[in-house]
Amino acid sequence: MRDAVSFEVTDLNATVPEGVPFRWHGMELSTGPLAFKLDRAWRSFGVMNYAARRVSVRYHVALDSPALIASFCALGVTRERVAPWRAVLDAEGGILEDHGFDGGLRGRCEIGDVGLLAPGERLLAEVLPGS
């Protein structure tokens, strides 16, 4: 058996039904239900390192939240500036006995240019285990 096996992620659908709260320009907002889908414009991939019993995966995802889009549009932000949000989620975890991955959707997430930030600003999130 090889010590490291590369793979490509071919599908991903995840939802945070309760949404995620955040602050924008001093206002408390919520994303509402938040859907993660694989962003097919980019390649999502990973490596299973059997020698270290670790897996690392880079997911390119598109985030969709109709409630968030509606909130921003109500504030006068054009739809093009808020949809779709694209993000890169770097996840790591252990290799399970059945060769599965215990990392799932957890790790550091950098959200791409959403048109709402000043030049040079970045939007980062941490997806925690069990969330």
Rosetta constraint file for C-alpha pairs under 8 A:
AtomPair CA 2 CA 50 HARMONIC 7.68 0.50
AtomPair CA 3 CA 49 HARMONIC 5.79 0.50
AtomPair CA 3 CA 50 HARMONIC 4.97 0.50
AtomPair CA 3 CA 51 HARMONIC 5.24 0.50
AtomPair CA 4 CA 47 HARMONIC 6.52 0.50
AtomPair CA 4 CA 48 HARMONIC 5.48 0.50
AtomPair CA 4 CA 49 HARMONIC 4.35 0.50
AtomPair CA 4 CA 50 HARMONIC 5.85 0.50
AtomPair CA 4 CA 51 HARMONIC 7.36 0.50
AtomPair CA 5 CA 47 HARMONIC 5.55 0.50
AtomPair CA 5 CA 48 HARMONIC 5.11 0.50
AtomPair CA 5 CA 49 HARMONIC 6.57 0.50
AtomPair CA 5 CA 50 HARMONIC 7.96 0.50
AtomPair CA 6 CA 45 HARMONIC 7.42 0.50
AtomPair CA 6 CA 46 HARMONIC 5.77 0.50
AtomPair CA 6 CA 47 HARMONIC 4.36 0.50
AtomPair CA 6 CA 48 HARMONIC 6.35 0.50
AtomPair CA 7 CA 45 HARMONIC 5.68 0.50
AtomPair CA 7 CA 46 HARMONIC 5.34 0.50
AtomPair CA 7 CA 47 HARMONIC 6.16 0.50
AtomPair CA 7 CA 48 HARMONIC 7.90 0.50
AtomPair CA 8 CA 43 HARMONIC 7.44 0.50
AtomPair CA 8 CA 44 HARMONIC 5.91 0.50
AtomPair CA 8 CA 45 HARMONIC 4.22 0.50
AtomPair CA 8 CA 46 HARMONIC 6.29 0.50
AtomPair CA 9 CA 43 HARMONIC 7.80 0.50
AtomPair CA 9 CA 44 HARMONIC 5.25 0.50
AtomPair CA 9 CA 45 HARMONIC 5.36 0.50
AtomPair CA 9 CA 46 HARMONIC 7.42 0.50
AtomPair CA 9 CA 59 HARMONIC 7.53 0.50
AtomPair CA 10 CA 38 HARMONIC 7.89 0.50
AtomPair CA 10 CA 44 HARMONIC 7.59 0.50
AtomPair CA 11 CA 37 HARMONIC 7.80 0.50
AtomPair CA 11 CA 38 HARMONIC 6.09 0.50
AtomPair CA 12 CA 36 HARMONIC 7.40 0.50
AtomPair CA 12 CA 37 HARMONIC 5.40 0.50
AtomPair CA 12 CA 38 HARMONIC 5.17 0.50
AtomPair CA 13 CA 35 HARMONIC 7.29 0.50
AtomPair CA 13 CA 36 HARMONIC 5.76 0.50
AtomPair CA 13 CA 37 HARMONIC 4.83 0.50
AtomPair CA 13 CA 38 HARMONIC 7.02 0.50
AtomPair CA 14 CA 35 HARMONIC 5.83 0.50
AtomPair CA 14 CA 36 HARMONIC 5.06 0.50
AtomPair CA 14 CA 37 HARMONIC 6.68 0.50
AtomPair CA 15 CA 33 HARMONIC 7.04 0.50
AtomPair CA 15 CA 34 HARMONIC 5.61 0.50
AtomPair CA 15 CA 35 HARMONIC 4.40 0.50
AtomPair CA 15 CA 36 HARMONIC 6.06 0.50
AtomPair CA 16 CA 20 HARMONIC 7.74 0.50
AtomPair CA 16 CA 33 HARMONIC 5.72 0.50
AtomPair CA 16 CA 34 HARMONIC 5.05 0.50
AtomPair CA 16 CA 35 HARMONIC 6.42 0.50
AtomPair CA 17 CA 32 HARMONIC 7.28 0.50
AtomPair CA 17 CA 33 HARMONIC 4.42 0.50
AtomPair CA 17 CA 34 HARMONIC 6.34 0.50
AtomPair CA 18 CA 32 HARMONIC 6.22 0.50
AtomPair CA 18 CA 33 HARMONIC 5.54 0.50
AtomPair CA 18 CA 34 HARMONIC 7.79 0.50
AtomPair CA 19 CA 30 HARMONIC 6.30 0.50
AtomPair CA 19 CA 31 HARMONIC 5.13 0.50
AtomPair CA 19 CA 32 HARMONIC 4.33 0.50
AtomPair CA 19 CA 33 HARMONIC 4.55 0.50
AtomPair CA 19 CA 34 HARMONIC 5.42 0.50
AtomPair CA 20 CA 30 HARMONIC 5.48 0.50
AtomPair CA 20 CA 31 HARMONIC 5.36 0.50
AtomPair CA 20 CA 32 HARMONIC 6.83 0.50
AtomPair CA 20 CA 34 HARMONIC 7.64 0.50
AtomPair CA 21 CA 28 HARMONIC 7.15 0.50
AtomPair CA 21 CA 29 HARMONIC 5.75 0.50
AtomPair CA 21 CA 30 HARMONIC 4.18 0.50
AtomPair CA 21 CA 31 HARMONIC 6.41 0.50
AtomPair CA 22 CA 28 HARMONIC 6.00 0.50
AtomPair CA 22 CA 29 HARMONIC 5.47 0.50
AtomPair CA 22 CA 30 HARMONIC 6.01 0.50
AtomPair CA 22 CA 31 HARMONIC 7.86 0.50
AtomPair CA 23 CA 27 HARMONIC 5.37 0.50
AtomPair CA 23 CA 28 HARMONIC 4.73 0.50
AtomPair CA 23 CA 29 HARMONIC 5.95 0.50
AtomPair CA 24 CA 28 HARMONIC 6.74 0.50
AtomPair CA 24 CA 29 HARMONIC 7.17 0.50
AtomPair CA 30 CA 68 HARMONIC 6.86 0.50
AtomPair CA 31 CA 65 HARMONIC 6.17 0.50
AtomPair CA 31 CA 67 HARMONIC 6.30 0.50
AtomPair CA 31 CA 68 HARMONIC 4.72 0.50
AtomPair CA 32 CA 65 HARMONIC 6.44 0.50
AtomPair CA 32 CA 66 HARMONIC 7.65 0.50
AtomPair CA 32 CA 67 HARMONIC 5.32 0.50
AtomPair CA 32 CA 68 HARMONIC 6.28 0.50
AtomPair CA 33 CA 65 HARMONIC 6.04 0.50
AtomPair CA 33 CA 66 HARMONIC 7.88 0.50
AtomPair CA 33 CA 67 HARMONIC 7.27 0.50
AtomPair CA 34 CA 63 HARMONIC 6.80 0.50
AtomPair CA 34 CA 64 HARMONIC 5.86 0.50
AtomPair CA 34 CA 65 HARMONIC 4.96 0.50
AtomPair CA 35 CA 63 HARMONIC 5.62 0.50
AtomPair CA 35 CA 64 HARMONIC 5.13 0.50
AtomPair CA 35 CA 65 HARMONIC 6.50 0.50
AtomPair CA 36 CA 61 HARMONIC 6.11 0.50
AtomPair CA 36 CA 62 HARMONIC 5.87 0.50
AtomPair CA 36 CA 63 HARMONIC 4.88 0.50
AtomPair CA 36 CA 64 HARMONIC 6.69 0.50
AtomPair CA 37 CA 61 HARMONIC 5.43 0.50
AtomPair CA 37 CA 62 HARMONIC 5.37 0.50
AtomPair CA 37 CA 63 HARMONIC 6.62 0.50
AtomPair CA 38 CA 44 HARMONIC 7.90 0.50
AtomPair CA 38 CA 59 HARMONIC 7.25 0.50
AtomPair CA 38 CA 60 HARMONIC 6.08 0.50
AtomPair CA 38 CA 61 HARMONIC 4.54 0.50
AtomPair CA 38 CA 62 HARMONIC 6.16 0.50
AtomPair CA 39 CA 60 HARMONIC 5.39 0.50
AtomPair CA 39 CA 61 HARMONIC 4.50 0.50
AtomPair CA 39 CA 62 HARMONIC 5.10 0.50
AtomPair CA 39 CA 86 HARMONIC 7.44 0.50
AtomPair CA 40 CA 60 HARMONIC 7.83 0.50
AtomPair CA 42 CA 60 HARMONIC 6.26 0.50
AtomPair CA 43 CA 59 HARMONIC 8.00 0.50
AtomPair CA 43 CA 60 HARMONIC 6.94 0.50
AtomPair CA 44 CA 57 HARMONIC 7.58 0.50
AtomPair CA 44 CA 58 HARMONIC 5.62 0.50
AtomPair CA 44 CA 59 HARMONIC 4.80 0.50
AtomPair CA 44 CA 60 HARMONIC 5.54 0.50
AtomPair CA 45 CA 57 HARMONIC 5.76 0.50
AtomPair CA 45 CA 58 HARMONIC 5.53 0.50
AtomPair CA 45 CA 59 HARMONIC 6.75 0.50
AtomPair CA 46 CA 55 HARMONIC 7.12 0.50
AtomPair CA 46 CA 56 HARMONIC 5.43 0.50
AtomPair CA 46 CA 57 HARMONIC 3.97 0.50
AtomPair CA 46 CA 58 HARMONIC 6.05 0.50
AtomPair CA 47 CA 55 HARMONIC 5.71 0.50
AtomPair CA 47 CA 56 HARMONIC 5.53 0.50
AtomPair CA 47 CA 57 HARMONIC 6.56 0.50
AtomPair CA 48 CA 53 HARMONIC 7.53 0.50
AtomPair CA 48 CA 54 HARMONIC 6.13 0.50
AtomPair CA 48 CA 55 HARMONIC 4.44 0.50
AtomPair CA 48 CA 56 HARMONIC 6.72 0.50
AtomPair CA 48 CA 95 HARMONIC 7.38 0.50
AtomPair CA 49 CA 53 HARMONIC 5.70 0.50
AtomPair CA 49 CA 54 HARMONIC 5.28 0.50
AtomPair CA 49 CA 55 HARMONIC 5.96 0.50
AtomPair CA 50 CA 54 HARMONIC 6.61 0.50
AtomPair CA 50 CA 95 HARMONIC 7.50 0.50
AtomPair CA 53 CA 94 HARMONIC 5.76 0.50
AtomPair CA 53 CA 95 HARMONIC 5.29 0.50
AtomPair CA 54 CA 92 HARMONIC 7.13 0.50
AtomPair CA 54 CA 93 HARMONIC 5.70 0.50
AtomPair CA 54 CA 94 HARMONIC 4.44 0.50
AtomPair CA 54 CA 95 HARMONIC 5.53 0.50
AtomPair CA 55 CA 92 HARMONIC 5.51 0.50
AtomPair CA 55 CA 93 HARMONIC 5.32 0.50
AtomPair CA 55 CA 94 HARMONIC 5.77 0.50
AtomPair CA 55 CA 95 HARMONIC 6.24 0.50
AtomPair CA 55 CA 101 HARMONIC 6.72 0.50
AtomPair CA 55 CA 103 HARMONIC 7.69 0.50
AtomPair CA 56 CA 90 HARMONIC 7.32 0.50
AtomPair CA 56 CA 91 HARMONIC 5.73 0.50
AtomPair CA 56 CA 92 HARMONIC 4.37 0.50
AtomPair CA 56 CA 93 HARMONIC 6.66 0.50
AtomPair CA 57 CA 90 HARMONIC 5.85 0.50
AtomPair CA 57 CA 91 HARMONIC 5.20 0.50
AtomPair CA 57 CA 92 HARMONIC 6.33 0.50
AtomPair CA 58 CA 88 HARMONIC 6.78 0.50
AtomPair CA 58 CA 89 HARMONIC 5.78 0.50
AtomPair CA 58 CA 90 HARMONIC 4.62 0.50
AtomPair CA 58 CA 91 HARMONIC 6.42 0.50
AtomPair CA 59 CA 88 HARMONIC 5.70 0.50
AtomPair CA 59 CA 89 HARMONIC 5.06 0.50
AtomPair CA 59 CA 90 HARMONIC 6.38 0.50
AtomPair CA 59 CA 91 HARMONIC 7.83 0.50
AtomPair CA 60 CA 86 HARMONIC 7.41 0.50
AtomPair CA 60 CA 87 HARMONIC 5.95 0.50
AtomPair CA 60 CA 88 HARMONIC 4.70 0.50
AtomPair CA 60 CA 89 HARMONIC 6.48 0.50
AtomPair CA 61 CA 86 HARMONIC 5.80 0.50
AtomPair CA 61 CA 87 HARMONIC 5.30 0.50
AtomPair CA 61 CA 88 HARMONIC 6.21 0.50
AtomPair CA 61 CA 89 HARMONIC 7.42 0.50
AtomPair CA 62 CA 84 HARMONIC 6.38 0.50
AtomPair CA 62 CA 85 HARMONIC 5.72 0.50
AtomPair CA 62 CA 86 HARMONIC 4.52 0.50
AtomPair CA 62 CA 87 HARMONIC 6.29 0.50
AtomPair CA 63 CA 84 HARMONIC 6.32 0.50
AtomPair CA 63 CA 85 HARMONIC 5.16 0.50
AtomPair CA 63 CA 86 HARMONIC 6.08 0.50
AtomPair CA 63 CA 87 HARMONIC 7.36 0.50
AtomPair CA 64 CA 83 HARMONIC 7.26 0.50
AtomPair CA 64 CA 84 HARMONIC 6.28 0.50
AtomPair CA 64 CA 85 HARMONIC 6.90 0.50
AtomPair CA 65 CA 69 HARMONIC 6.31 0.50
AtomPair CA 66 CA 70 HARMONIC 6.11 0.50
AtomPair CA 67 CA 71 HARMONIC 6.17 0.50
AtomPair CA 68 CA 72 HARMONIC 6.26 0.50
AtomPair CA 69 CA 73 HARMONIC 6.08 0.50
AtomPair CA 69 CA 79 HARMONIC 6.69 0.50
AtomPair CA 69 CA 82 HARMONIC 6.23 0.50
AtomPair CA 69 CA 83 HARMONIC 6.98 0.50
AtomPair CA 70 CA 74 HARMONIC 6.07 0.50
AtomPair CA 71 CA 75 HARMONIC 6.50 0.50
AtomPair CA 72 CA 76 HARMONIC 6.53 0.50
AtomPair CA 72 CA 77 HARMONIC 5.30 0.50
AtomPair CA 72 CA 78 HARMONIC 7.62 0.50
AtomPair CA 72 CA 79 HARMONIC 7.85 0.50
AtomPair CA 72 CA 82 HARMONIC 7.49 0.50
AtomPair CA 73 CA 77 HARMONIC 4.81 0.50
AtomPair CA 73 CA 78 HARMONIC 5.82 0.50
AtomPair CA 73 CA 79 HARMONIC 6.33 0.50
AtomPair CA 77 CA 81 HARMONIC 6.88 0.50
AtomPair CA 77 CA 82 HARMONIC 7.72 0.50
AtomPair CA 78 CA 82 HARMONIC 7.18 0.50
AtomPair CA 79 CA 83 HARMONIC 6.06 0.50
AtomPair CA 80 CA 84 HARMONIC 7.86 0.50
AtomPair CA 81 CA 114 HARMONIC 5.87 0.50
AtomPair CA 81 CA 115 HARMONIC 4.70 0.50
AtomPair CA 81 CA 116 HARMONIC 6.57 0.50
AtomPair CA 82 CA 114 HARMONIC 5.74 0.50
AtomPair CA 82 CA 115 HARMONIC 6.73 0.50
AtomPair CA 82 CA 116 HARMONIC 7.41 0.50
AtomPair CA 83 CA 114 HARMONIC 7.54 0.50
AtomPair CA 84 CA 114 HARMONIC 7.97 0.50
AtomPair CA 85 CA 111 HARMONIC 6.99 0.50
AtomPair CA 85 CA 112 HARMONIC 6.81 0.50
AtomPair CA 85 CA 113 HARMONIC 7.73 0.50
AtomPair CA 85 CA 114 HARMONIC 5.98 0.50
AtomPair CA 86 CA 111 HARMONIC 5.86 0.50
AtomPair CA 86 CA 112 HARMONIC 5.34 0.50
AtomPair CA 86 CA 113 HARMONIC 7.75 0.50
AtomPair CA 86 CA 114 HARMONIC 7.84 0.50
AtomPair CA 87 CA 109 HARMONIC 6.53 0.50
AtomPair CA 87 CA 110 HARMONIC 5.51 0.50
AtomPair CA 87 CA 111 HARMONIC 4.08 0.50
AtomPair CA 87 CA 112 HARMONIC 5.38 0.50
AtomPair CA 88 CA 109 HARMONIC 5.52 0.50
AtomPair CA 88 CA 110 HARMONIC 5.38 0.50
AtomPair CA 88 CA 111 HARMONIC 6.46 0.50
AtomPair CA 88 CA 112 HARMONIC 7.74 0.50
AtomPair CA 89 CA 105 HARMONIC 7.74 0.50
AtomPair CA 89 CA 106 HARMONIC 7.83 0.50
AtomPair CA 89 CA 107 HARMONIC 6.50 0.50
AtomPair CA 89 CA 108 HARMONIC 5.74 0.50
AtomPair CA 89 CA 109 HARMONIC 4.24 0.50
AtomPair CA 89 CA 110 HARMONIC 6.58 0.50
AtomPair CA 90 CA 106 HARMONIC 7.77 0.50
AtomPair CA 90 CA 107 HARMONIC 5.55 0.50
AtomPair CA 90 CA 108 HARMONIC 5.49 0.50
AtomPair CA 90 CA 109 HARMONIC 6.37 0.50
AtomPair CA 91 CA 103 HARMONIC 6.30 0.50
AtomPair CA 91 CA 104 HARMONIC 7.14 0.50
AtomPair CA 91 CA 105 HARMONIC 6.49 0.50
AtomPair CA 91 CA 106 HARMONIC 5.47 0.50
AtomPair CA 91 CA 107 HARMONIC 4.51 0.50
AtomPair CA 91 CA 108 HARMONIC 6.87 0.50
AtomPair CA 92 CA 103 HARMONIC 5.39 0.50
AtomPair CA 92 CA 106 HARMONIC 7.46 0.50
AtomPair CA 92 CA 107 HARMONIC 6.78 0.50
AtomPair CA 93 CA 101 HARMONIC 6.43 0.50
AtomPair CA 93 CA 102 HARMONIC 5.41 0.50
AtomPair CA 93 CA 103 HARMONIC 4.06 0.50
AtomPair CA 93 CA 104 HARMONIC 7.70 0.50
AtomPair CA 94 CA 101 HARMONIC 6.05 0.50
AtomPair CA 94 CA 102 HARMONIC 5.54 0.50
AtomPair CA 94 CA 103 HARMONIC 6.64 0.50
AtomPair CA 95 CA 99 HARMONIC 5.73 0.50
AtomPair CA 95 CA 100 HARMONIC 5.84 0.50
AtomPair CA 95 CA 101 HARMONIC 5.11 0.50
AtomPair CA 95 CA 102 HARMONIC 6.51 0.50
AtomPair CA 96 CA 100 HARMONIC 5.04 0.50
AtomPair CA 96 CA 101 HARMONIC 5.95 0.50
AtomPair CA 96 CA 102 HARMONIC 6.57 0.50
AtomPair CA 103 CA 129 HARMONIC 7.74 0.50
AtomPair CA 105 CA 127 HARMONIC 6.81 0.50
AtomPair CA 105 CA 129 HARMONIC 7.77 0.50
AtomPair CA 106 CA 126 HARMONIC 7.33 0.50
AtomPair CA 106 CA 127 HARMONIC 4.54 0.50
AtomPair CA 106 CA 128 HARMONIC 5.17 0.50
AtomPair CA 106 CA 129 HARMONIC 5.61 0.50
AtomPair CA 106 CA 131 HARMONIC 7.98 0.50
AtomPair CA 107 CA 126 HARMONIC 5.75 0.50
AtomPair CA 107 CA 127 HARMONIC 5.15 0.50
AtomPair CA 107 CA 128 HARMONIC 6.52 0.50
AtomPair CA 108 CA 124 HARMONIC 7.38 0.50
AtomPair CA 108 CA 125 HARMONIC 6.14 0.50
AtomPair CA 108 CA 126 HARMONIC 4.75 0.50
AtomPair CA 108 CA 127 HARMONIC 6.35 0.50
AtomPair CA 109 CA 124 HARMONIC 5.76 0.50
AtomPair CA 109 CA 125 HARMONIC 5.03 0.50
AtomPair CA 109 CA 126 HARMONIC 5.84 0.50
AtomPair CA 109 CA 127 HARMONIC 7.02 0.50
AtomPair CA 110 CA 122 HARMONIC 7.53 0.50
AtomPair CA 110 CA 123 HARMONIC 6.08 0.50
AtomPair CA 110 CA 124 HARMONIC 4.61 0.50
AtomPair CA 110 CA 125 HARMONIC 6.39 0.50
AtomPair CA 111 CA 122 HARMONIC 7.33 0.50
AtomPair CA 111 CA 123 HARMONIC 5.44 0.50
AtomPair CA 111 CA 124 HARMONIC 6.11 0.50
AtomPair CA 111 CA 125 HARMONIC 7.75 0.50
AtomPair CA 112 CA 122 HARMONIC 7.62 0.50
AtomPair CA 112 CA 123 HARMONIC 7.40 0.50
AtomPair CA 113 CA 117 HARMONIC 7.48 0.50
AtomPair CA 113 CA 122 HARMONIC 7.68 0.50
AtomPair CA 117 CA 121 HARMONIC 5.86 0.50
AtomPair CA 117 CA 122 HARMONIC 7.37 0.50
AtomPair CA 127 CA 131 HARMONIC 6.83 0.50
